[in-house]
Amino acid sequence: MSTETRMTYQWSPWLRLQADMNRLFETFFDDLPGQRAYAETYPALNVWDDGENGYLEAELPGLSAKDVELLVRGNQVSIQGERRIPEEKAATWHRRERAQGRFTRTLTLPWEVNADKVEAKWADGVLMVQLPKSEASKPRRVPVLTA
């Protein structure tokens, strides 16, 4: 066994302990939603298209339509708002994972949106948006001429 291999083997438990401690401190404050900002992935979204229109579905549980603002410009769609969770003054918290505060999520779509024809509907904490493609974004059949 080489000297280098022997030293690595000898220190192996300490190196594992150090890695475990690093992981512990990296996630120590994860249970304190007041200490962390919303992730870039809030709200959870599904986006798809059928050729003519694009669709965006956003999960926003506990919010109402008046808590959310939808902005469309060119090929970008932004959802923003604020989630407020009432504080229980006399409560003893044992775990708090539901974050509160302002959020913004902006997507760049692979097509231009006809902003004048966008429709948004709200049902059961889910925002459903129909994003019609602009005429310039729709594929066009081009005849191929022979020489």
SEMAR-7299 format. One record per residue (C-alpha): residue number from 0; x, y, z. Coordinates in nm, 3 decimals. Layout:
! residues N
+-----+---------+---------+---------+
!   n !       X !       Y !       Z !
+-----+---------+---------+---------+
! NUM !       X !       Y !       Z !
...
+-----+---------+---------+---------+
END
This chain:
! residues 147
+-----+---------+---------+---------+
!   n !       X !       Y !       Z !
+-----+---------+---------+---------+
!   0 !   0.000 !   0.000 !   0.000 !
!   1 !   0.145 !   0.336 !  -0.099 !
!   2 !   0.192 !   0.614 !   0.156 !
!   3 !  -0.074 !   0.828 !  -0.018 !
!   4 !  -0.330 !   0.543 !  -0.019 !
!   5 !  -0.254 !   0.462 !   0.345 !
!   6 !  -0.305 !   0.827 !   0.452 !
!   7 !  -0.637 !   0.853 !   0.260 !
!   8 !  -0.753 !   0.525 !   0.417 !
!   9 !  -0.641 !   0.642 !   0.760 !
!  10 !  -0.833 !   0.973 !   0.731 !
!  11 !  -1.137 !   0.824 !   0.556 !
!  12 !  -1.372 !   0.832 !   0.862 !
!  13 !  -1.281 !   1.195 !   0.925 !
!  14 !  -1.341 !   1.289 !   0.563 !
!  15 !  -1.684 !   1.123 !   0.574 !
!  16 !  -1.763 !   1.307 !   0.898 !
!  17 !  -1.662 !   1.637 !   0.740 !
!  18 !  -1.884 !   1.569 !   0.436 !
!  19 !  -2.176 !   1.481 !   0.665 !
!  20 !  -2.128 !   1.799 !   0.869 !
!  21 !  -2.114 !   2.010 !   0.551 !
!  22 !  -2.444 !   1.856 !   0.435 !
!  23 !  -2.600 !   1.923 !   0.778 !
!  24 !  -2.508 !   2.292 !   0.776 !
!  25 !  -2.614 !   2.336 !   0.411 !
!  26 !  -2.968 !   2.220 !   0.495 !
!  27 !  -2.995 !   2.337 !   0.858 !
!  28 !  -3.219 !   2.637 !   0.784 !
!  29 !  -3.435 !   2.468 !   0.519 !
!  30 !  -3.723 !   2.427 !   0.765 !
!  31 !  -3.744 !   2.801 !   0.831 !
!  32 !  -3.951 !   2.944 !   0.542 !
!  33 !  -3.911 !   3.298 !   0.673 !
!  34 !  -3.536 !   3.260 !   0.622 !
!  35 !  -3.548 !   3.151 !   0.258 !
!  36 !  -3.683 !   3.313 !  -0.054 !
!  37 !  -3.919 !   3.139 !  -0.291 !
!  38 !  -3.745 !   2.903 !  -0.524 !
!  39 !  -3.716 !   2.997 !  -0.888 !
!  40 !  -3.954 !   2.711 !  -0.957 !
!  41 !  -4.257 !   2.855 !  -0.773 !
!  42 !  -4.529 !   2.822 !  -0.881 !
!  43 !  -4.509 !   2.478 !  -1.038 !
!  44 !  -4.595 !   2.504 !  -1.409 !
!  45 !  -4.690 !   2.293 !  -1.708 !
!  46 !  -4.648 !   2.449 !  -2.054 !
!  47 !  -4.744 !   2.290 !  -2.386 !
!  48 !  -4.880 !   2.381 !  -2.729 !
!  49 !  -5.107 !   2.233 !  -2.993 !
!  50 !  -4.966 !   2.421 !  -3.292 !
!  51 !  -5.215 !   2.710 !  -3.279 !
!  52 !  -5.203 !   2.798 !  -2.909 !
!  53 !  -4.975 !   2.754 !  -2.616 !
!  54 !  -5.107 !   2.669 !  -2.271 !
!  55 !  -4.971 !   2.742 !  -1.927 !
!  56 !  -5.105 !   2.585 !  -1.610 !
!  57 !  -4.980 !   2.712 !  -1.272 !
!  58 !  -5.052 !   2.562 !  -0.931 !
!  59 !  -5.115 !   2.834 !  -0.672 !
!  60 !  -5.284 !   2.665 !  -0.374 !
!  61 !  -5.422 !   2.890 !  -0.106 !
!  62 !  -5.428 !   3.197 !  -0.331 !
!  63 !  -5.714 !   3.361 !  -0.514 !
!  64 !  -5.723 !   3.524 !  -0.857 !
!  65 !  -5.687 !   3.869 !  -0.696 !
!  66 !  -5.351 !   3.763 !  -0.540 !
!  67 !  -5.196 !   3.694 !  -0.883 !
!  68 !  -5.089 !   3.917 !  -1.173 !
!  69 !  -5.022 !   3.782 !  -1.523 !
!  70 !  -4.805 !   3.978 !  -1.768 !
!  71 !  -4.741 !   3.890 !  -2.133 !
!  72 !  -4.491 !   4.062 !  -2.359 !
!  73 !  -4.352 !   3.922 !  -2.683 !
!  74 !  -4.249 !   3.567 !  -2.601 !
!  75 !  -4.232 !   3.615 !  -2.223 !
!  76 !  -4.498 !   3.535 !  -1.964 !
!  77 !  -4.467 !   3.644 !  -1.600 !
!  78 !  -4.674 !   3.535 !  -1.304 !
!  79 !  -4.631 !   3.736 !  -0.989 !
!  80 !  -4.809 !   3.782 !  -0.663 !
!  81 !  -4.790 !   3.744 !  -0.291 !
!  82 !  -4.874 !   3.456 !  -0.063 !
!  83 !  -4.973 !   3.545 !   0.291 !
!  84 !  -5.012 !   3.289 !   0.566 !
!  85 !  -5.186 !   3.414 !   0.880 !
!  86 !  -4.970 !   3.403 !   1.190 !
!  87 !  -5.101 !   3.216 !   1.489 !
!  88 !  -4.975 !   3.435 !   1.776 !
!  89 !  -5.042 !   3.186 !   2.056 !
!  90 !  -4.916 !   2.884 !   1.863 !
!  91 !  -4.605 !   2.678 !   1.926 !
!  92 !  -4.469 !   2.588 !   1.584 !
!  93 !  -4.324 !   2.240 !   1.541 !
!  94 !  -4.258 !   2.264 !   1.168 !
!  95 !  -4.310 !   2.537 !   0.907 !
!  96 !  -4.252 !   2.444 !   0.543 !
!  97 !  -4.506 !   2.666 !   0.368 !
!  98 !  -4.327 !   2.982 !   0.260 !
!  99 !  -4.489 !   3.321 !   0.231 !
! 100 !  -4.402 !   3.643 !   0.056 !
! 101 !  -4.377 !   3.788 !  -0.293 !
! 102 !  -4.297 !   3.568 !  -0.591 !
! 103 !  -4.228 !   3.617 !  -0.961 !
! 104 !  -4.186 !   3.350 !  -1.226 !
! 105 !  -4.096 !   3.450 !  -1.583 !
! 106 !  -4.082 !   3.210 !  -1.875 !
! 107 !  -3.941 !   3.267 !  -2.221 !
! 108 !  -4.152 !   3.074 !  -2.468 !
! 109 !  -4.029 !   2.942 !  -2.804 !
! 110 !  -4.298 !   3.147 !  -2.983 !
! 111 !  -4.431 !   3.503 !  -2.986 !
! 112 !  -4.767 !   3.542 !  -2.812 !
! 113 !  -5.060 !   3.740 !  -2.951 !
! 114 !  -5.113 !   3.931 !  -2.624 !
! 115 !  -5.452 !   4.073 !  -2.734 !
! 116 !  -5.605 !   3.725 !  -2.744 !
! 117 !  -5.463 !   3.574 !  -2.422 !
! 118 !  -5.727 !   3.421 !  -2.193 !
! 119 !  -5.671 !   3.333 !  -1.828 !
! 120 !  -5.906 !   3.135 !  -1.602 !
! 121 !  -5.886 !   3.051 !  -1.232 !
! 122 !  -6.032 !   2.738 !  -1.072 !
! 123 !  -5.947 !   2.565 !  -0.742 !
! 124 !  -5.609 !   2.734 !  -0.701 !
! 125 !  -5.499 !   2.659 !  -1.058 !
! 126 !  -5.435 !   2.932 !  -1.315 !
! 127 !  -5.496 !   2.816 !  -1.672 !
! 128 !  -5.373 !   3.048 !  -1.949 !
! 129 !  -5.430 !   3.012 !  -2.323 !
! 130 !  -5.146 !   3.182 !  -2.513 !
! 131 !  -5.235 !   3.217 !  -2.884 !
! 132 !  -4.933 !   3.216 !  -3.110 !
! 133 !  -4.881 !   3.529 !  -3.317 !
! 134 !  -4.918 !   3.483 !  -3.692 !
! 135 !  -4.544 !   3.538 !  -3.737 !
! 136 !  -4.471 !   3.246 !  -3.502 !
! 137 !  -4.691 !   2.994 !  -3.683 !
! 138 !  -4.521 !   2.768 !  -3.936 !
! 139 !  -4.599 !   2.838 !  -4.300 !
! 140 !  -4.577 !   2.596 !  -4.587 !
! 141 !  -4.343 !   2.732 !  -4.850 !
! 142 !  -4.374 !   2.597 !  -5.203 !
! 143 !  -4.050 !   2.471 !  -5.347 !
! 144 !  -4.004 !   2.574 !  -5.708 !
! 145 !  -3.802 !   2.381 !  -5.958 !
! 146 !  -3.556 !   2.556 !  -6.181 !
+-----+---------+---------+---------+
END
